[in-house]
């Protein structure tokens, strides 16, 4: 664990995964691997165990996650700060984290990506359009893109009633900022997602298209909220994610040992 200090002095707990042969005289691409939902934590005082993150580190990526505002276990004020404006403060914290890491001599600030799923997908789609100067790649899984399209039992707990907070709902919708997209974005969703309806992705794709922004789209017809629905679809999904990062950041896309990675 480490601490990220934002430009206005906030201190946020984070983890940093470095390549096993890390050399501080070299520059590495950075991936923010995030979730960010209210009350949740992404960083604990323990080793992070995602096999895909560890694999990316072996390829030469630095992986970072951070306990953004809205995260639980830091007191009521920290957690409730996102009330009626889900995504806005979280995105600021993710952008600040990326900028902070970009100041390191061993991070290439022109090769920064963000990736998340579900609420993390919301943040991986909203953050690059709020801070287009920071991120070059966004990998978005099963995202909420407009809280007017999500379960009211969850949404109204954090956003209030639509009639009482219409501007808040509009300000946190990805489509509102679609014209700002500069990053290479990939969205993956299942058409049978039982949690986040695929309408969220379709609305975002139309907004990006209307703004003249090209976004890659992968729809897995069966599946559920996890997008992938069996072993082969899971391998293909993460192979797609991995190859996008490698292609956009100038790394080899062929596996050196001729084997598929064990994600």
C-alpha positions in Angstrom: 0.0 0.0 0.0 1.0 3.6 -0.6 -0.6 7.1 -0.4 -1.5 9.2 -3.4 -1.6 13.0 -2.7 -3.9 15.0 -4.9 -3.2 18.5 -6.1 -5.4 20.0 -3.4 -3.8 17.9 -0.6 -6.1 15.0 -0.2 -4.4 11.7 0.7 -5.9 8.6 -0.8 -4.8 5.0 -0.1 -3.6 3.1 -3.1 -1.8 0.1 -4.3 0.9 -0.1 -7.0 1.8 -3.3 -8.8 5.1 -3.0 -10.6 6.7 -5.4 -13.2 8.8 -8.1 -11.5 11.9 -6.8 -13.3 11.0 -3.1 -12.5 13.7 -0.6 -13.5 13.2 3.0 -12.2 15.3 4.3 -15.1 12.7 2.9 -17.6 9.2 4.3 -18.5 6.2 2.1 -18.1 2.5 2.4 -19.2 0.0 2.8 -16.4 -3.4 1.1 -15.9 -5.9 2.3 -13.4 -7.8 -0.8 -12.5 -10.8 0.6 -10.6 -14.3 0.1 -9.2 -15.1 3.1 -7.1 -18.7 2.4 -6.0 -20.1 4.0 -2.8 -19.2 2.1 0.4 -16.8 -0.2 -1.5 -13.0 -0.4 -1.2 -10.5 -1.4 -3.9 -7.4 -1.2 -1.7 -6.8 -3.1 1.5 -3.7 -3.7 3.6 -3.0 -7.0 1.7 -1.7 -8.2 -1.6 -3.9 -7.6 -4.6 -4.7 -11.0 -6.2 -6.1 -10.4 -9.7 -4.5 -12.8 -12.1 -5.0 -10.4 -15.0 -3.4 -7.5 -13.2 -0.4 -9.7 -12.3 -0.2 -10.8 -15.9 -0.2 -7.3 -17.2 2.6 -6.4 -14.7 4.6 -9.2 -16.3 4.0 -7.6 -19.7 5.5 -4.3 -18.4 2.5 -2.4 -17.0 2.2 -0.6 -13.7 -1.2 -1.3 -12.2 -2.8 1.1 -9.7 -6.0 1.2 -7.7 -7.1 3.8 -5.2 -9.7 4.3 -2.5 -11.5 7.3 -3.9 -14.1 9.5 -2.2 -17.3 7.6 -1.6 -15.3 4.6 -0.4 -16.3 3.1 2.9 -14.2 2.9 6.1 -12.9 6.5 6.0 -15.7 8.2 7.9 -19.2 9.5 7.0 -18.0 12.8 5.4 -15.7 10.9 3.0 -18.3 8.4 2.0 -21.3 10.7 1.8 -19.4 13.3 -0.3 -20.7 11.6 -3.5 -24.3 11.9 -2.5 -26.5 13.1 -5.4 -23.5 13.4 -7.7 -22.3 9.8 -8.3 -19.2 9.7 -10.4 -18.0 13.3 -10.3 -15.8 13.3 -7.3 -14.7 9.7 -8.0 -13.6 10.7 -11.5 -11.7 13.6 -10.1 -9.8 11.3 -7.7 -9.0 8.8 -10.5 -7.7 11.6 -12.7 -5.7 13.0 -9.8 -4.2 9.6 -9.2 -3.2 9.2 -12.9 -1.6 12.7 -12.9 0.2 11.9 -9.6 1.6 8.7 -11.0 2.4 10.4 -14.3 4.8 12.7 -12.5 6.9 9.7 -11.6 10.0 9.3 -13.9 9.2 5.7 -14.4 5.6 6.3 -15.7 4.9 7.3 -19.3 2.2 10.0 -19.0 1.3 9.5 -22.6 0.4 5.8 -22.0 -2.3 5.8 -19.3 -5.4 3.6 -19.4 -8.4 3.1 -17.1 -10.4 -0.1 -16.8 -13.4 -1.0 -14.7 -16.5 -3.2 -14.7 -20.1 -2.5 -13.5 -19.7 0.7 -11.3 -16.1 0.5 -12.4 -17.4 0.5 -16.0 -19.4 3.6 -15.2 -16.2 5.2 -13.9 -14.1 3.9 -16.8 -16.5 5.6 -19.3 -17.2 8.8 -17.3 -13.7 9.7 -16.2 -12.1 9.8 -19.7 -14.8 12.2 -20.9 -14.5 14.4 -17.9 -10.7 14.4 -18.1 -9.9 13.7 -21.7 -6.3 15.1 -21.4 -5.3 12.3 -18.9 -6.3 9.0 -20.4 -5.4 7.4 -23.8 -7.3 4.1 -23.4 -10.5 3.1 -21.6 -11.7 -0.4 -21.1 -15.4 -0.5 -20.0 -17.3 -3.5 -18.8 -21.1 -3.7 -18.3 -21.3 0.0 -17.5 -24.1 2.1 -15.9 -24.0 5.1 -18.2 -27.0 7.0 -16.9 -28.5 6.5 -13.5 -32.0 7.0 -14.9 -31.6 3.5 -16.4 -30.6 1.7 -13.3 -32.5 0.0 -10.4 -34.3 2.7 -8.4 -33.7 0.8 -5.1 -29.9 1.4 -5.5 -30.0 4.7 -7.5 -32.3 6.7 -5.3 -30.3 5.7 -2.2 -27.4 7.7 -3.6 -28.9 10.1 -6.1 -32.3 10.9 -4.6 -35.5 11.1 -6.5 -35.3 12.0 -10.2 -37.7 14.9 -9.7 -35.7 16.3 -6.9 -32.3 16.0 -8.6 -32.8 16.0 -12.3 -29.7 18.2 -13.0 -27.6 15.8 -10.9 -28.8 12.9 -13.0 -27.9 14.8 -16.2 -24.5 15.9 -14.9 -23.5 12.3 -14.1 -24.6 10.8 -17.4 -21.8 9.7 -19.8 -23.8 10.9 -22.8 -23.6 14.5 -21.5 -19.9 14.6 -22.2 -19.7 12.3 -25.2 -18.1 14.9 -27.5 -15.1 15.1 -25.1 -13.9 11.6 -25.8 -10.3 11.4 -27.0 -9.3 8.0 -25.6 -9.5 4.8 -27.5 -12.6 3.2 -25.8 -13.8 -0.4 -25.8 -17.2 -1.3 -24.2 -18.1 -4.9 -23.5 -21.6 -5.9 -22.4 -24.0 -8.9 -22.4 -27.4 -8.5 -24.0 -28.8 -10.7 -21.1 -27.2 -8.7 -18.3 -29.6 -9.1 -15.3 -28.0 -6.3 -13.3 -27.0 -3.4 -15.7 -29.4 -3.4 -18.7 -27.6 -3.3 -22.0 -29.6 -0.2 -22.8 -27.0 1.7 -20.8 -24.3 0.7 -23.4 -26.6 1.4 -26.4 -27.4 4.9 -25.2 -23.8 5.7 -24.7 -22.8 4.2 -28.1 -25.4 6.4 -29.8 -24.2 9.5 -27.9 -20.6 8.8 -29.0 -21.7 8.1 -32.5 -23.8 11.3 -32.7 -20.7 13.2 -31.5 -18.5 11.6 -34.2 -16.6 9.5 -31.8 -15.7 5.9 -32.7 -16.0 3.4 -29.9 -15.3 -0.3 -30.1 -18.1 -2.5 -29.0 -18.2 -6.2 -27.9 -21.7 -7.7 -27.2 -21.9 -11.2 -25.8 -25.4 -12.4 -26.5 -25.9 -14.9 -23.6 -23.8 -14.1 -20.5 -25.0 -12.1 -17.6 -23.5 -9.2 -15.7 -20.0 -10.7 -16.0 -20.3 -10.4 -19.8 -18.4 -13.7 -20.4 -20.6 -16.9 -20.2 -18.1 -19.8 -20.4 -14.3 -20.4 -20.4 -13.8 -19.7 -24.1 -15.7 -16.4 -23.9 -13.8 -15.4 -20.8 -10.4 -16.0 -22.4 -11.5 -14.2 -25.6 -12.8 -11.2 -23.6 -9.6 -10.7 -21.6 -7.5 -11.5 -24.7 -9.3 -8.6 -26.3 -8.7 -6.3 -23.4 -5.0 -7.3 -23.3 -4.4 -6.9 -27.0 -6.0 -3.5 -27.0 -3.6 -2.3 -24.3 -0.7 -3.8 -26.1 -1.6 -2.4 -29.5 -2.4 1.1 -28.2 0.8 1.3 -26.1 3.2 -0.2 -28.7 3.8 -3.6 -27.1 3.9 -7.0 -28.9 0.5 -8.6 -29.3 1.8 -12.1 -29.8 2.4 -14.2 -26.7 6.1 -15.0 -26.6 5.6 -18.5 -25.3 2.9 -19.4 -27.8 0.4 -20.0 -25.0 -2.7 -18.2 -23.9 -2.3 -16.5 -20.6 -4.0 -18.0 -17.6 -6.2 -15.0 -16.7 
